[in-house]
Amino acid sequence: MDFVKTVLVTGGAGFIGSHFVCSLVNRHPDWRIINFDNLDYCSNLRNLESVEENENYTFIRGDICNPRLVNHIFATESIDIVFHFAAQTHVETSFVWPSRYHMVNVEGTRVLLKAAFEAKVEKFIYISTDEVYGESLYKVNETSPRRPNNPYSVSKAAAECLVLSYRERHKFPVIITRSNNVYGPRQYLEKVIPKFVSFLQLNKKCTIQGTSPQSRHFLYVDDAIEAFHTILERGTVGETYNIGTDFEISIIQLARELIKMVRHVPDAELDDWLEFVPDRPVVDLRYPVNCEKLWRLGWKPAVSWAEGIRRTVKWYQENPDFWPDVKPEDQPITFEPDNQ
């Protein structure tokens, strides 16, 4: 079959990447979708079971930091569009191995950019994070300064600079996205919602880091996927787009809601299921973003928090063995967006 376009998705076996790959495969049967992933600890080919037999889907296992392999893919696959999700995203681990985050998030992006530029792809979409803005009391927009506060967000901001340098120097057709926390089915257990749900299923308490009033904006994965399609179809090359929601919840209140949903305990006993643990070295309290720019393209979140969290908890209850041999208590918690 002759395909109209070929799209390369890096990190397509991860949480968000796999949801996006599945949507592309089903929405564009005349496009060839290549999933390029190294199958790191938080990736899982079970995420792609619904499309693995489709004629327009191809999986390539490999590392974006391997220039020989990356150059070979671009030289042989006639790629038109790149969606770059692949990244190291766990904030706490970034304090332990900052060089690893720099290698994957910065050097890997450089290798991919160079190959994509030389192959003259028509669009390169880089998936970043709201964390590059740093903590803010007020909504930030796409022109707000970047003030990253941890090795993970520093590496994402540095990668953004590489992407923008190709735009400025070479007029390369790039787009950058910065999203709030994304949640939903199939997310790895290190992230706050699946970790809390897993703890509660094991009759364990939810662990709350520190005592500061941390809160996050949570965007359901289906809404994030629709945002990426909107940007692909109607986004302007050279622009940056925030992807987010006005819904915000404190981490303690999030834990209490999940305790009620999973354990069905009365309100008076909710805090008995909380356990306070030491904080991480640097903590940002909140990341509110202004998404009016994306709204003008016709996108807005469609899934309410009540519906999204209901779907998410139901999925984890029905799929307790999706991540075999993974113990949630061994996963350091993070409240940050998952871009994989």
Secondary structure by P-SEA (a helix, b strand, c coil): ccccbbbbbcccccaaaaaaaaaaaaacccbbbbbbbcccccccccccccccccccbbbbbcccccaaaaaaaaacccccbbbcccccccaaaaaacaaaaaaaaaaaaaaaaaaaaaacccbbbbbbccccccccccccccccbbbbccaaaaaaaaaaaaaaaaaaacccbbbbbbbcccccccccccccaaaaaaaaaacbbbbbccccbbbbbbbcaaaaaaaaaaaaccccccbbbbbbccccccaaaaaaaaaaaccccccccccccccccccccccccbbbbbaaaaaaacccccccaaaaaaaaaaaaaaccccccccccccbbbbcccccc
